[in-house]
């Protein structure tokens, strides 16, 4: 599971799923986002082959505009 937090922007979920599915070719099993006062918190369950792919995925997600924190949980 990966937890994401940051500033809620229009199209943010689309940007996140594009990175995970289209760019990184990682399978998502579960996706949950909620917003509160202009900030968001999301939890995504992903299936990766190894820790190197997971690290690259989290690093790539951090580069998305609006994401402040990406944590493996």
N, C-alpha and C positions, 0 to 999 in steps of 0.2 A: 504494500500500500504506500502511496505517496500522498502527502498532505501539502496543499498549496494555500498561501494567503497573499493578499495584496489589495490593490485598488480595483474596484469593479468598473470595467469599461465595456462599451458596446462591442460585441464580437469576441470577447475574451475567451469564452468557452470554445468557440469555433477555432481560434488560434491555437489553443491548447490541444484540442483533438487533432488538428492538422499536424502539429509537431509529432504527436504520439503515433498516429496511424499512418499518415502519408510520408513524413520525413524519416521517422525512426523505424517504421514498420513493426511497431510493438502492439500486441493484442491487449485491449482493455476488457476487463470482466465486469467492472462496476464503476459508476461515475456519479458523484453527488456534490452539488454546489449549493451554497446558500449565501445570501448577501445581508448586510446590516449596516445602514448608515454610510453607504458608499464604499465599504470594504467587502471582500468576499473571503470565504473559506471553502476549500474544496478537498475532496478525498477521492482518489482514483486508484482502483485495483488494476495492476498491470501484470502481464506475464512476460518475463524476460529470461533469456538463456543463461546469463551470468551477470556478475556484479559490474563488469566493465560496461556492459550495455546500459545497466541501470544508472551508473554514474554519468554516462554520456547523456542519457535521457534527462536526468535531473539538471545537469549543467545547461542543456539546451532549453529546458523549460524556464530556468532562471533568466534567460536572455529575453524572454517575451516581455514587452512593455506592459507594466501594471502588476507583474508578479514580484512580490517582495521576498518571499521565503518558500523554499521547496525542501521538504523533509521526508525521509523514509520513516515509516512507522510500522 
